[in-house]
């Protein structure tokens, strides 16, 4: 049991254990090349297998090794979990950890199953059958005499005292059942008790086991005595064998002497020549190795020299070449045992230097004066830095540039504000300390110029960022093209794949500039690097190989290293030739993701500029400054912001929504204020309107004429020409005369202001449509309250609402209805198709206006209807003719005609008087029926006919009513 614990867990490979040899060979075949350890305990003997297999700081620098482990030795030796150390039978024999120790299975021992013994069972089964047959055929001979038989029986009787379990061929104490049977637990005390009875039981068990041992020893001695003759015969044979060996030794000695003489005469000279030749070759190899060591010894000074000139790529190439030489050519050299780790630390230092250098470059590039040039700052230096960072897999370097962009964007706004404030004398910087407060003291023109300056600076800022990021992306795609070209070359040499190489599935679907990467690769051997506005990648297929940026001496390139090192010369966008080595182990997926991240950084730059502009805008809008702008100022601001948004979208290729959202928010506030101002203005106009016909100034007629010609906008003022022209009584709209009030003229101008705002600020079209519909509804409802509802009597102080007021109100409503289709078409042309449903507001408004006009007409008819009812109810058929009742009716009809004729068109006047006439006939017919006057040609009938003829003549004598069909026969009851 102890031997099983101390045995080696690794199986020994010998000829009989083919299974373990196969496993170890398979492991060796896939095991990576072992690197040079830091401390070499053995001198190199030429056999790589004799080298130490400990981890290397060169190869294993990026993963956990045993050198990272830290062990507290007292904590490892002292186990506080163990209880009081017991001293029973087991702990005395096998140690204190016997009971609790659990042997873990070895990872090096295979799992043995029944299949491993199948071949053995097949071979041994026939032999076992033959053996059984022989046992049954041949009976054992009785070679012992009676005495021996008696002795045998006696020993047999003694052996029967020994339990059968000790005689089993598979007896093993490791088996728990066997162990419990031999040493039952009932004979031992527990860990805490030591009773006399238990001690006696334990002693009895030991004596019993000793007795069994004595019996077995006696039987073994008896068996040896029975076979003493065979023992002495073996000793005699041993002496004879020793004599034979002595003679053989003498013969071998003579043979060796003869061979020694032959060696001196025939072999020694030739072997000396061969040995000297081998020694010479070894000296040459040692000399070359020393030269190589001398070259490697100069690595660190050369790297320091390269770093002093910022040649990071060359320094990294030299370090990589030196590490490869250390691992292959100079493996096991004791004097270079620390050089690998030193180069690793130097490589880490170069990483930090490159990151710091890139940070400095980004800061200098972004903070240089913003002029109208977008040239790249030190393009060669940038390309070298990017190549070095890619070589070291520092793929997040673009985040440094992104952080600098944020800082620079803040400084641009701050510097613009400081420069502008310093030029304004009205702002005392000593009194107003905060920059935001100083900015809020500017008037709109000053603040507008400041915003325009900020936008122009941001535009140049984005162009500069785009140029720099395009150069970085060009370098990334240059490496990607080189990787793809190498892959195609390997596929061609191996002839294991098709001519057109394909990229990984995930890479193929990462889009670049609107196309798949796989499509870009399939266009040619060397795909284009980028275009002017889409990140061009310029490569030169005919570029010749040039020297590497790294400074390496000829001795550094040995046969083994040069065979593995392949470089290709490529021309960067700036015309700088760089050597791209094969040790840039970046996958196509990583490169494409990096390129997309750099492109995303350009989008982020646009977002940063927009966000900073939004904060600048909100800082000025805190005191309601932007909400107080008039229409022209807000339109100018909106156009400036829209222009900047379009410029950034053109530069960066993607929309940024923050500034557009802020503009929309301010536009909504502007719309609310714009609408409230005009609604309040309209309300005041209506409250002061006396509903009398107003003169139409020439500018309003020009405004209407421009709308008739399809130009919905406010015309420019022409003071000199306007003063000479006199106002007119009517507004001429497409050949029709409209009598209006002053409120409606201003309402038309307000409506055109809404339409012009939509043209100037397209983003507020829907809001303006809603507000305009609300304004039109308000005018309709308010005018209805004032005129039809007689609200003007209290508001303005009118004595009564006359028919002229009603007719004028109806004509004003008709004028607005005339412009509603034009307004609808104007908004429809500026709405998205999905927003056309909002046009239903105009349909509802048109219906409301027509209903209002119809109510006014009904009101005019109702006025005359009440008059007819009052007059005709007192009508009596008697002389004189015409009667006073009919004279009064004709007088009222003439007044009505006089009031509305100039206000309403002739067609509407005729329709109105037809309705009035119908009311008149109804009341007259009712009165005649009441008086029982019938159309019988009698005297009463003649009087009525004379009055009716008087009425008809007077009515048709009115202007425009001469052709009116009055049909007075309906006043008589039809005879049944």
Buried (B, 14 or more C-beta within 10 A) or exposed (E): EEEEEEEEEEBEBEEEEEEBEEBBEEEEEEEEEBBBBBEBEEEBEEEEEEBBEBBBBBBBBEEEEEEEEEEEEEEEEEEEEEEEEEEBBBBEEBEBEEEEEEEEEEEEEEEEEEEEEEEEEEEEEEEEEEEEEEEEEEEEEEEEEEEEEEBBEEBEEBBEEBEEEBEEEEEEEEEEEBEEEBBEEEBBBEEEEEEEEBEEBBEEBEEEEEEBEEBBEEBEEBEEEEEEEEEEEEEEEEEEEEEEEEEEEEEEEEEEEEEEEEEEEEEEEEEEEEEEEEEEEEEEEEEEEEEBBEBBEBBBEBBEBBBEEBBBBBBBBBBBBBBBBBBBBBBBBEEBBEBBBBBBEBBEEBBEBBBEBBBEBBBEBBEEEBEEEBEBBEBEBBBBBBBBBBBBEBBEBBEBBBEBBBBBBEEBBEEBBEEBBEEBEEBEEEEBEEBEEBBBBBEBEBBBEBBBBBBBBBBBBBBBBBBBBBBBBBBBBBBBBBBBBBBBEEBEEEEEEEEEBEBBEEBBEBEBBEEBBBEBBEEEEBBBBBEEEBBBBBBEEEEEEEEBBBBBEEBBBBEEBEEEBEBBBBBBBBEBBBBBBEBBEBEBBBBBBBBBBBBBBBBBBBBBBBBBBBEBBEBBBEEEBBBEBEBEBBBBBBEBBBEBBEBBBEBBBBEBEBBBEBBBBBBEBBBEBBBEEBBEBBEEBBBEBEBEBBBBBBBBBBBBBBBEEEEBBBEEEEEEEEEEEEEBEBBBBEEEBBBBBBBBBBBBBBBBBBBBBBEBBBBBBBBBBBBBBBBBBBBBEBBBBBBBEBBBEEBBEBEEBBBBBBBBBBBBBBBBBBBBEBBBEBBBEBBEEEBEEBBEBBEEBBEBBEEBBEBBBEBBBEBBBEBBBEBBEEBEBEEEBBBEBBBEBBEBBBEBBEBBBBBBBEEBBBEBBBBBBBBBBBBBBBBBEEEEBBBEEEEBBEBBBBBBBBBBEBBEEBEBBEEBEBEBEBBBEEEE
